[in-house]
């Protein structure tokens, strides 16, 4: 809503020139933007920085401080986009605090970056949305399928690599 209010296209800036590049450049940029950046940024800003700050100053000040540094670290965006980036940083820190895992934050961050990447290339983000919704459905259905399976057969079919069921 903030980006619409101040008329800033947050996701377009960094990927806008990709349409003029070759396929290899677009694919490599996509891998870096959709996989590399979310993993690296979540490990650094939430796993290292936020956790270190939280151990010293508590949850709220650590969220605010790490979110400020996260938004300032994104110099490729216009200054008007900093409040949106700040809010994203706070939400990601709280998600990490709530779950105790970086994986949900990496997934959300990858979704945001993938949406911006697809929108810069195609003008919409329907494919990314569809893929992430499908992935979420698969992840959320696994416990349901296990419960149904136990109800039908009395024993689980899925066996994980470590032998747990």
N, C-alpha and C positions, 0 to 999 in steps of 0.2 A: 504494500500500500504506500509505503514511503517513497519508493522509486517512482510510482505513478504520480504521486503528489508533486514531487520535485522534477518530474519528467526526465528521469535518468534510466537508461537501459543498462542495468547492472550486468547482465550476462553477455551483452553483445560486444563490449569493448575489446576484450582480449582475443576473441575469436573472429572478429569481423573480416580480417584479410585472408582467412583460410580458404574461402571459396575460390580464390585465384591461384591456389597452390596445386601441386600434383597430388596424386592419390597417396603416395608413400608419406609425404609430409602431413597430409590430413590424418592418416591412420596413426602415425607416430604422435602427432599432437593430441589426438583423441586418447591414446593410451596414457600419455603423460597427464592430461587434464582429468580424465575420468578414473584412472586407477592410481597413478603415482602421486598426484597432488593431494587427494583425500587421505591416502595412507600416511604420507609424510607430514601433512599439516595436522592431522588428528594425533599422531604420535607425538609431534613436537608441542603443539599448543594445548592439548588436553592431557596426554599421557605424561609429558615431562613438565611443562610450564605450569598448567593448572594444578596438577597434583602437588608440585613443589610449593606453590603459593598457598594452596589449601592447607597443607601441613603447617604452615607458618602463620596464616592469618584468618583461617576460617573460610566457609563456603562462599558467602556473599562477596566479600572483598576479592577473593581469588577469582570468582566468575567475572567481576567487573574488570579487574586488572588484566586477566588473560584475554578477555574480549576486546579491550582497548588495544592491546598489542596485536591481536589477530587482525583487527580492522586496519590499524596503521600499517601492518605488514603487507596489505594488499594495495600497493601503490599504483597498480594498473587501473584501478577504478577511480572515477571522479570523487572529489571531496564530498559531494552531496550524497554519495552512496555509503559513507562511513557509518551513519546510524543503522542502516540495514545490516551491514557487515558486523557491527557491534552486537546487535540483537541476535544474529546468527551465532556469534561466538558465545554469547550467554546461554542460548538454547543448547548448543553442543556441549558446553561445560556441565549444564544441569542434566543432560541426557547421560553423560559419562558418570556424573555423581549418582544418578538414580540406578543405572544398570551395573556400574562397576566394570564395564567393558568398553573398549574403543570401537568394537565392531558395529554397534548400531550407529554411532556417529560417523564412521567411515561410510556406511551404507547411505545415510542421509546426505552426507557431503558429496558422495559420488553421484547421487541422484540430482542434486542441485547443479553440479558441474556438467553432468551429462546433458541435462536439460538445456543449459546455456550453450553448450557445444552444438547440440542438434538444432537449436533455434537459430544460431548464427549461420549454420550451413543450409538449413532447409526453410526457415521461417516459422517452424512450429516445433513442438516437442512431444507429439503424440506417440512416436515409437518408443522413446525413453519411458514415458509414463506407462505404456502398455507393458514393457519389459519389467519394470519395477513392480507394477501391480501383480503381474504373473509370478514373479519371484516371491513376493510377499504372500500370495495365496499358497504357493507350494510350501513355504516355510511354516505358515500357520496351519496348514492342513495335515502336516506330518503327525502331530500328536493326536488329532482326530482319527486319522487312519490307523494309528497304533491302537487306539481304544476300540475301534470297530473290529480290528483284527483280533484283539484279545477276546472280545465278546464272541466272535464267530469260532475261532480255532482253539482259544484257550491258551495259546502260546504265540509269542511274537515272531514275525517273519524277518523283520529288519534286525540285523546284527551288525554292530559297529566294528571297526577295525580292531579295537582293543578288547573285543569279546563281550562288551556290555550290550544289553538289549534295550 
